[in-house]
Amino acid sequence: AAGVIQSPRHLIKEKRETATLKCYPIPRHDTVYWYQQGPGQDPQFLISFYEKMQSDKGSIPDRFSAQQFSDYHSELNMSSLELGDSALYFCASSHRTGGGNEQYFGPGTRLTVT
Amino acid sequence: AQTVTQSQPEMSVQEAETVTLSCTYDTSENNYYLFWYKQPPSRQMILVIRQEAYKQQNATENRFSVNFQKAAKSFSLKISDSQLGDTAMYFCAFMKPWGAGGTSYGKLTFGQGTILTVHP
């Protein structure tokens, strides 16, 4: 079965640079979530989108922005990167319209800021 | 706001034996979902099992089962016939379902995780 796709899988950036992470949800899934997992920590919710509109927002810095496009893929844009942004970034998707509450995670993008 | 607590940072078990991971949560909601996710060394987050709060029957998925005690706000995971491939970090997670009203629905709130090691 098709899974959530994230790209790139690994990304190395320098401080103050910009990064863009992409997420392609499972086909027919209408909701996308972004989570950040720091080293040795549990995933923290950043933001979610349903039908291309932002539906909830968590501890997402103002330097970060995200959107969901007409084909349901989503992008997380991160500017003025800081060392503390180094983490594993997960995208997850669910089929909210179909009553599905399970979130299926992608493999994650490992961001390293040097 | 909801909180999820996993009080066992690490657990170990011998292959083929049974192990139980603990999770407690705090919420004022009546309708919600609880999940267990597995994160092996590959760091992939894998859904293991889910429980709907309005269902009294405990969820079961093959070797994995839960003991859901709503009044006690407890949600433990039992792994039977442990296998080497079960070695991973296990996260308990809480979610308000869509349509529950209010805010913060749909997002997962995770516990701190329990590292499970299965020994041969």
Contacts between the chains, C-beta under 8 A, distances in Angstrom:
chain1	res1	chain2	res2	distance
A	31	B	106	6.8
A	33	B	106	7.3
A	33	B	107	6.6
A	33	B	108	7.5
A	35	B	108	7.5
A	42	B	91	5.9
A	42	B	110	3.9
A	42	B	111	6.5
A	42	B	112	5.7
A	42	B	113	5.6
A	43	B	45	7.1
A	43	B	91	7.5
A	43	B	108	7.3
A	43	B	110	5.5
A	44	B	110	7.9
A	45	B	107	4.3
A	45	B	108	6.5
A	45	B	109	7.3
A	48	B	106	5.9
A	48	B	107	6.2
A	50	B	106	7.7
A	55	B	106	6.6
A	56	B	103	7.2
A	56	B	104	6.2
A	56	B	105	7.1
A	56	B	106	6.0
A	56	B	107	5.5
A	58	B	107	6.3
A	88	B	43	6.0
A	90	B	45	6.2
A	92	B	45	7.6
A	92	B	108	7.9
A	94	B	106	7.6
A	96	B	98	5.2
A	96	B	106	7.2
A	101	B	33	5.2
A	101	B	50	7.4
A	101	B	95	6.5
A	101	B	97	5.1
A	101	B	98	7.1
A	101	B	106	8.0
A	102	B	35	7.5
A	102	B	47	5.8
A	102	B	50	6.0
A	103	B	47	7.5
A	103	B	95	7.9
A	103	B	108	6.2
A	104	B	47	6.6
A	105	B	37	7.8
A	105	B	44	7.0
A	105	B	45	3.8
A	105	B	46	7.6
A	105	B	47	7.8
A	107	B	42	7.8
A	107	B	43	7.7
A	107	B	44	5.6
A	108	B	43	5.9
A	108	B	44	7.3
A	108	B	45	7.7
A	110	B	43	7.9
